[in-house]
Amino acid sequence: MIQSPGILLTILAFALVIGPLVFLHELGHYLAGRLFGVKAEEFSIGFGREIAGITDRRGTRWKFSLLPLGGYVRFAGDMNPASQPSPEWLQLPASERAKTFQAKPLWQRAIIVAAGPIMNFLVAIVILSAFAFMFGENRTPSVIGTVIEGSAAAKAGLQPGDRITGLGGRAVETYADMVQFTQLRPNEPVRVDFVRGGAARSVDAVIGTRLERDRFGNEFKIGQLGIGAAGSTQVPVGLLEAPLVGLRTTADIVRMTVDGLGQIITGRRSVAELGGPLKIAQVSGERLSMGPIEFAFLIALVSINLGFINLLPVPVLDGGHLLFYAVEAVRRRPVEPQVMEWAFRGGMLAVLALMLFVTLNDLGAFGVWRHLAGLIG
């Protein structure tokens, strides 16, 4: 039976995911700016017309804006993408100019820009560290316990007792490592490195495909070798070790994100799998209805993806700013304002085009286009 969390719960869940994560992302920029003495003129959750806000004693306007899909911190002196002196900036009194973003050395500006994505990764690390402390870490070894008849593993000649040490040239230490690798690669050829009877061996296999459907009716194609683990090993994690486990899990998720993006770029995975705000809202409602643990894990995943996306070297994103700062560090002078201006215009168009594309993808996944075609037909 297909279950639905309902539109109100979905909207609430989306707000509980996106709102705090956007706030914390921008708070990272804000706190780094405060650390280096930069005045923040505006701190906005959302874009466009202000709905409500308040000005603090430092002169920062904290506000909610009409379009809630994002936010920003506007620092004093942040008047052009190149962060170069302008006539307007030069007219400021020296005391005010010293508090502007432009007046700070390159390394401080870079830290301020990077602090937003770093905050997102820290949020995920904290959540995943808490999970590790509460539930421990699964360290089941990558030893084959069972082989499903007719599976990819069976066709490749793998046997119970074999210990898998690598997949596709990537080292494998635990059963979870193996599952993470195979699930992202249905129907792909792979070299399997393993140890049998103390001798290292390798064999070529084609990862199988399994179609799964959750209780909300969502279908997923995932890869599987067709093997079962030889038991299960759940290890308690202490308070001091938990952050290391959280950091390692975050790194694993980033690697999976990079793998997935690479598969889309190379055509091995359909672009239809890209999701946008509507998909995030749908999944948020579903995870909230499944309980606080599932919902907290989703927040960690979205936070990692938010940090990762913002570090992409695309103008208008944090990664684009960092790219130009790196060029400035090498050249020992900023990129020309005209180049920066056109780059940021192109970056904005690219981001808007991507947002439109993923929104159309979301609508297609929800069956909107099929419904319209039925009405027209």
C-alpha positions as CSV (number, residue, x, y, z in Angstrom):
1,M,0.0,0.0,0.0
2,I,1.4,3.4,-1.0
3,Q,1.6,5.9,1.8
4,S,1.7,9.7,1.5
5,P,2.9,12.1,4.1
6,G,0.4,14.8,2.9
7,I,1.0,18.3,1.6
8,L,1.1,20.1,4.9
9,L,3.7,17.7,6.4
10,T,5.7,18.0,3.2
11,I,5.7,21.8,3.4
12,L,6.6,21.7,7.1
13,A,9.4,19.2,6.5
14,F,10.9,21.2,3.6
15,A,10.9,24.3,5.7
16,L,12.6,22.4,8.6
17,V,15.3,21.1,6.3
18,I,16.1,24.1,4.0
19,G,15.5,27.0,6.5
20,P,18.0,26.0,9.2
21,L,20.6,24.8,6.7
22,V,20.5,28.0,4.7
23,F,20.7,30.0,7.9
24,L,23.7,28.0,9.2
25,H,25.4,28.3,5.8
26,E,25.1,32.0,5.8
27,L,25.9,32.1,9.5
28,G,29.3,30.5,8.6
29,H,30.0,33.5,6.3
30,Y,28.7,35.9,8.9
31,L,30.8,34.5,11.8
32,A,34.0,34.4,9.7
33,G,33.4,38.0,8.6
34,R,32.9,39.0,12.2
35,L,36.1,37.3,13.1
36,F,38.0,39.5,10.7
37,G,36.2,42.7,11.5
38,V,34.0,42.9,8.4
39,K,30.7,44.7,8.9
40,A,27.6,42.7,7.7
41,E,24.9,45.0,6.3
42,E,22.3,42.4,5.6
43,F,21.6,38.8,6.6
44,S,18.7,37.5,4.5
45,I,16.9,34.1,4.5
46,G,15.4,34.1,1.0
47,F,15.7,36.5,-1.9
48,G,13.6,39.3,-3.2
49,R,11.3,41.6,-1.3
50,E,11.6,41.7,2.5
51,I,8.7,40.2,4.4
52,A,10.0,40.9,7.9
53,G,13.2,41.9,9.6
54,I,15.0,43.6,12.4
55,T,18.2,45.7,12.6
56,D,20.7,44.9,15.4
57,R,22.9,47.3,17.2
58,R,25.8,46.6,14.8
59,G,23.7,47.8,11.9
60,T,23.0,44.4,10.4
61,R,19.6,43.9,8.9
62,W,18.3,40.4,9.7
63,K,15.4,39.6,7.5
64,F,13.1,37.1,5.8
65,S,12.5,37.6,2.1
66,L,9.8,36.5,-0.3
67,L,11.6,33.7,-2.2
68,P,12.8,31.2,0.5
69,L,15.1,29.1,-1.8
70,G,18.4,30.3,-0.4
71,G,19.8,33.3,1.4
72,Y,22.8,35.6,1.6
73,V,25.0,37.9,3.7
74,R,25.9,41.2,2.2
75,F,29.1,42.6,3.7
76,A,30.1,46.3,3.6
77,G,32.3,47.0,0.6
78,D,31.1,43.9,-1.3
79,M,30.3,46.1,-4.2
80,N,31.7,44.2,-7.2
81,P,32.6,40.6,-7.9
82,A,36.3,41.4,-8.3
83,S,36.4,43.0,-4.9
84,Q,38.4,45.9,-6.3
85,P,38.4,49.5,-5.1
86,S,35.6,51.5,-6.8
87,P,34.9,55.2,-6.7
88,E,32.1,54.5,-4.2
89,W,34.4,52.5,-2.0
90,L,37.2,55.1,-2.1
91,Q,34.8,57.8,-0.9
92,L,34.1,56.0,2.3
93,P,35.9,57.4,5.5
94,A,39.0,55.4,6.3
95,S,37.4,54.0,9.5
96,E,34.5,52.6,7.6
97,R,36.6,51.4,4.7
98,A,38.7,49.3,7.1
99,K,35.5,47.3,8.0
100,T,34.6,46.5,4.4
101,F,35.0,43.1,2.7
102,Q,37.2,44.7,0.0
103,A,39.7,46.0,2.6
104,K,40.6,42.6,3.8
105,P,43.6,40.6,2.5
106,L,43.0,37.8,0.0
107,W,43.4,34.9,2.5
108,Q,40.8,36.4,4.9
109,R,38.3,37.0,2.0
110,A,38.8,33.3,1.0
111,I,38.1,32.1,4.5
112,I,35.0,34.2,4.7
113,V,33.7,32.7,1.4
114,A,34.7,29.1,2.3
115,A,33.1,29.3,5.8
116,G,29.6,28.8,4.4
117,P,30.2,25.4,2.9
118,I,32.5,24.4,5.8
119,M,29.6,25.1,8.1
120,N,27.4,22.7,6.1
121,F,29.9,20.0,6.4
122,L,30.3,20.6,10.1
123,V,26.5,20.3,10.6
124,A,26.6,16.9,8.8
125,I,29.6,15.7,10.8
126,V,27.9,16.6,14.1
127,I,24.7,14.7,13.1
128,L,26.6,11.6,11.9
129,S,28.9,11.7,14.9
130,A,25.9,11.6,17.2
131,F,24.6,8.6,15.2
132,A,27.9,6.8,15.6
133,F,27.9,7.5,19.3
134,M,24.3,6.3,19.8
135,F,24.3,3.3,17.5
136,G,27.9,2.4,16.9
137,E,29.6,1.7,13.6
138,N,29.1,-1.3,11.3
139,R,32.5,-2.8,10.6
140,T,31.4,-6.1,9.1
141,P,34.3,-7.5,7.1
142,S,34.0,-7.9,3.4
143,V,34.0,-11.7,3.6
144,I,31.4,-13.5,1.5
145,G,29.0,-15.5,3.6
146,T,26.5,-16.5,0.9
147,V,26.3,-16.3,-2.9
148,I,22.9,-15.9,-4.5
149,E,22.4,-18.4,-7.3
150,G,22.4,-16.8,-10.8
151,S,23.8,-13.5,-9.4
152,A,26.7,-11.5,-10.7
153,A,28.9,-13.0,-8.0
154,A,27.9,-16.5,-8.9
155,K,28.6,-16.0,-12.6
156,A,32.0,-14.6,-11.7
157,G,32.9,-17.7,-9.6
158,L,33.0,-16.0,-6.2
159,Q,32.5,-18.3,-3.3
160,P,31.7,-18.2,0.4
161,G,34.8,-17.4,2.4
162,D,36.3,-15.2,-0.2
163,R,37.4,-11.8,1.2
164,I,36.8,-8.9,-1.3
165,T,39.7,-6.4,-1.2
166,G,38.9,-4.2,-4.1
167,L,36.2,-3.2,-6.6
168,G,37.1,-1.4,-9.8
169,G,40.5,-0.6,-8.4
170,R,39.1,1.0,-5.3
171,A,40.1,-0.6,-1.9
172,V,37.4,-2.3,0.0
173,E,37.7,-2.9,3.8
174,T,34.2,-3.6,5.0
175,Y,31.0,-5.1,3.7
176,A,29.4,-1.5,3.8
177,D,32.2,-0.3,1.5
178,M,31.3,-3.0,-1.1
179,V,27.6,-2.2,-0.9
180,Q,28.2,1.6,-1.3
181,F,30.3,0.9,-4.5
182,T,27.9,-1.6,-6.1
183,Q,24.6,0.2,-5.4
184,L,25.6,3.2,-7.5
185,R,26.7,1.0,-10.5
186,P,23.9,-1.2,-11.7
187,N,24.7,-3.2,-14.9
188,E,28.3,-1.9,-15.0
189,P,31.4,-4.1,-15.5
190,V,33.8,-4.2,-12.6
191,R,37.0,-5.9,-11.6
192,V,36.7,-7.7,-8.3
193,D,39.9,-8.2,-6.3
194,F,39.6,-10.9,-3.6
195,V,41.6,-13.3,-1.4
196,R,40.9,-17.0,-1.4
197,G,42.9,-19.4,0.7
198,G,45.5,-16.7,1.4
199,A,46.1,-16.1,-2.3
200,A,45.2,-12.8,-4.0
201,R,43.0,-13.2,-7.1
202,S,40.9,-11.0,-9.4
203,V,37.9,-11.6,-11.7
204,D,35.8,-9.5,-14.0
205,A,32.0,-9.3,-13.3
206,V,29.0,-7.3,-14.4
207,I,27.1,-5.8,-11.4
208,G,23.5,-6.9,-11.4
209,T,20.4,-4.7,-11.1
210,R,17.6,-4.8,-8.6
211,L,14.5,-2.7,-8.7
212,E,13.3,-1.6,-5.3
213,R,10.1,0.2,-4.3
214,D,9.6,2.0,-1.0
215,R,6.4,2.4,0.9
216,F,5.8,5.8,-0.8
217,G,5.8,4.3,-4.3
218,N,9.3,5.5,-5.3
219,E,11.3,3.1,-7.4
220,F,15.0,2.8,-7.4
221,K,17.4,0.8,-9.6
222,I,20.4,-0.3,-7.5
223,G,23.4,-2.4,-8.3
224,Q,24.1,-5.7,-6.4
225,L,26.7,-8.4,-6.7
226,G,24.4,-11.0,-5.1
227,I,26.4,-11.9,-2.0
228,G,25.6,-11.9,1.7
229,A,27.9,-11.0,4.6
230,A,29.5,-13.6,6.8
231,G,27.8,-12.3,10.0
232,S,27.5,-8.7,11.3
233,T,29.9,-6.7,13.4
234,Q,28.5,-3.6,15.1
235,V,31.2,-1.8,17.1
236,P,30.5,0.7,19.9
237,V,31.9,4.2,19.3
238,G,33.2,6.3,22.1
239,L,32.6,10.0,22.5
240,L,36.2,10.9,21.4
241,E,36.1,8.6,18.4
242,A,32.6,9.7,17.2
243,P,33.8,12.8,15.4
244,L,36.3,10.8,13.4
245,V,33.6,8.4,12.4
246,G,31.3,11.3,11.5
247,L,34.1,12.8,9.4
248,R,34.8,9.5,7.7
249,T,31.1,9.0,6.9
250,T,30.8,12.5,5.5
251,A,33.8,11.9,3.3
252,D,32.2,8.6,2.1
253,I,29.0,10.5,1.2
254,V,30.9,13.2,-0.7
255,R,32.7,10.5,-2.6
256,M,29.4,8.9,-3.5
257,T,28.1,12.3,-4.6
258,V,31.1,12.8,-6.9
259,D,30.7,9.3,-8.3
260,G,27.0,10.0,-9.1
261,L,27.8,13.3,-10.7
262,G,30.5,11.7,-12.7
263,Q,28.1,9.0,-13.9
264,I,25.6,11.7,-15.1
265,I,28.3,13.7,-16.9
266,T,29.6,10.5,-18.7
267,G,26.1,9.4,-19.6
268,R,26.1,6.2,-17.4
269,R,23.3,7.6,-15.3
270,S,20.2,9.5,-16.6
271,V,19.9,13.2,-16.0
272,A,16.3,12.5,-15.1
273,E,17.6,11.4,-11.7
274,L,18.6,15.0,-10.9
275,G,16.2,16.4,-8.4
276,G,15.4,20.0,-7.4
277,P,13.5,21.8,-4.6
278,L,10.3,19.9,-5.3
279,K,12.0,16.6,-5.0
280,I,13.8,17.7,-1.8
281,A,10.4,18.7,-0.4
282,Q,8.9,15.3,-1.3
283,V,11.7,13.4,0.3
284,S,11.7,15.7,3.4
285,G,8.0,14.9,4.0
286,E,8.6,11.2,3.5
287,R,11.5,11.1,5.9
288,L,9.8,13.2,8.5
289,S,6.9,10.7,8.5
290,M,9.4,7.9,9.1
291,G,10.6,9.4,12.3
292,P,13.3,11.7,13.7
293,I,16.3,9.5,13.0
294,E,15.5,9.2,9.3
295,F,14.7,12.9,9.2
296,A,18.0,13.9,10.9
297,F,19.9,11.7,8.5
298,L,18.3,13.4,5.6
299,I,19.3,16.8,7.0
300,A,22.9,15.6,7.1
301,L,22.7,14.4,3.5
302,V,21.2,17.7,2.3
303,S,23.7,19.7,4.3
304,I,26.6,17.7,2.6
305,N,25.1,18.3,-0.8
306,L,24.6,22.0,-0.1
307,G,28.2,22.4,0.9
308,F,29.4,20.3,-2.0
309,I,27.4,22.2,-4.6
310,N,28.5,25.6,-3.3
311,L,32.1,24.6,-3.6
312,L,31.7,23.8,-7.4
313,P,33.9,26.3,-9.4
314,V,30.8,28.1,-10.9
315,P,30.7,31.9,-10.8
316,V,28.0,33.2,-8.3
317,L,28.6,30.1,-6.1
318,D,31.2,30.2,-3.3
319,G,33.4,27.9,-5.3
320,G,33.5,30.4,-8.2
321,H,34.6,33.1,-5.8
322,L,37.4,30.8,-4.5
323,L,38.5,30.0,-8.0
324,F,39.0,33.6,-8.8
325,Y,40.8,34.2,-5.5
326,A,43.1,31.3,-6.5
327,V,43.8,33.0,-9.8
328,E,44.4,36.2,-8.0
329,A,46.9,34.6,-5.7
330,V,48.8,33.1,-8.6
331,R,48.7,36.3,-10.7
332,R,49.2,38.6,-7.7
333,R,46.4,40.8,-9.0
334,P,42.7,40.4,-9.3
335,V,41.0,39.2,-12.4
336,E,39.9,42.1,-14.6
337,P,36.4,43.4,-13.6
338,Q,35.0,42.9,-17.1
339,V,36.0,39.2,-17.1
340,M,34.5,38.8,-13.6
341,E,31.3,40.5,-14.6
342,W,30.7,38.3,-17.7
343,A,31.8,35.2,-15.8
344,F,29.2,35.9,-13.0
345,R,26.5,36.6,-15.6
346,G,27.2,33.3,-17.3
347,G,27.3,31.6,-13.9
348,M,24.0,33.1,-13.0
349,L,22.4,31.9,-16.3
350,A,23.8,28.4,-15.8
351,V,22.5,28.2,-12.2
352,L,19.0,29.5,-13.3
353,A,19.0,27.0,-16.3
354,L,19.9,24.1,-13.9
355,M,17.1,25.2,-11.5
356,L,14.6,25.2,-14.3
357,F,15.8,21.8,-15.6
358,V,15.6,20.1,-12.2
359,T,12.2,21.6,-11.5
360,L,10.9,20.3,-14.9
361,N,12.5,16.9,-13.9
362,D,10.6,17.0,-10.6
363,L,7.3,17.8,-12.3
364,G,7.9,14.9,-14.7
365,A,8.6,12.6,-11.8
366,F,5.4,13.6,-10.2
367,G,3.5,12.7,-13.4
368,V,2.5,16.3,-14.3
369,W,3.5,15.9,-18.0
370,R,1.7,12.5,-18.3
371,H,-1.4,14.1,-16.8
372,L,-1.3,17.1,-19.2
373,A,-0.8,14.8,-22.1
374,G,-3.8,12.8,-21.1
375,L,-5.9,15.9,-20.8
376,I,-4.8,17.1,-24.3
377,G,-5.2,13.7,-25.8
